Amino acid sequence: MAKKRVKAPAGYHWMKKGAKYILMKHPGTFVPHKGASLFAPFDIMKKHKKNG
């Protein structure tokens, strides 16, 4: 499946929490630390799956 890197909004960074990513606000300049990134990878869905 294709992926797209998504940049966090200004003043925020992505934190990896288990298998998902959440946004975290940071004061001033982003300082890299464990589990933190300005970009997060997300799967791209090309079309909706049919029900049933």
BAROVEX-406264 format. One record per residue (C-alpha): x, y, z. Coordinates in nm, 3 decimals. Layout:
@x = X&y = Y&z = Z
...
end
This chain:
@x = 0.000&y = 0.000&z = 0.000
@x = 0.128&y = 0.348&z = -0.082
@x = 0.215&y = 0.591&z = 0.197
@x = 0.217&y = 0.969&z = 0.227
@x = 0.434&y = 1.165&z = 0.470
@x = 0.229&y = 1.435&z = 0.643
@x = 0.398&y = 1.735&z = 0.805
@x = 0.278&y = 1.839&z = 1.150
@x = 0.115&y = 2.186&z = 1.175
@x = 0.333&y = 2.476&z = 1.293
@x = 0.405&y = 2.453&z = 1.666
@x = 0.330&y = 2.077&z = 1.679
@x = 0.512&y = 1.750&z = 1.618
@x = 0.402&y = 1.391&z = 1.574
@x = 0.454&y = 1.141&z = 1.857
@x = 0.439&y = 0.770&z = 1.782
@x = 0.210&y = 0.598&z = 2.035
@x = 0.202&y = 0.224&z = 1.969
@x = 0.096&y = 0.177&z = 1.606
@x = -0.054&y = 0.528&z = 1.567
@x = 0.059&y = 0.889&z = 1.566
@x = -0.074&y = 1.174&z = 1.778
@x = 0.002&y = 1.548&z = 1.767
@x = 0.189&y = 1.716&z = 2.051
@x = 0.236&y = 2.089&z = 2.095
@x = 0.589&y = 2.214&z = 2.152
@x = 0.702&y = 2.558&z = 2.270
@x = 0.960&y = 2.733&z = 2.054
@x = 1.174&y = 2.524&z = 1.819
@x = 1.116&y = 2.149&z = 1.779
@x = 1.378&y = 1.942&z = 1.958
@x = 1.406&y = 1.582&z = 1.828
@x = 1.348&y = 1.314&z = 2.091
@x = 1.248&y = 0.946&z = 2.109
@x = 0.924&y = 0.880&z = 1.917
@x = 0.899&y = 1.240&z = 1.789
@x = 0.903&y = 1.362&z = 1.429
@x = 0.787&y = 1.656&z = 1.220
@x = 0.656&y = 1.407&z = 0.960
@x = 0.442&y = 1.094&z = 1.001
@x = 0.368&y = 0.823&z = 0.741
@x = 0.005&y = 0.742&z = 0.661
@x = -0.142&y = 0.481&z = 0.426
@x = -0.324&y = 0.612&z = 0.119
@x = -0.666&y = 0.459&z = 0.051
@x = -0.739&y = 0.462&z = -0.322
@x = -1.113&y = 0.381&z = -0.298
@x = -1.380&y = 0.286&z = -0.048
@x = -1.432&y = -0.079&z = 0.026
@x = -1.780&y = -0.214&z = -0.053
@x = -1.997&y = -0.313&z = 0.242
@x = -2.069&y = -0.684&z = 0.289
end
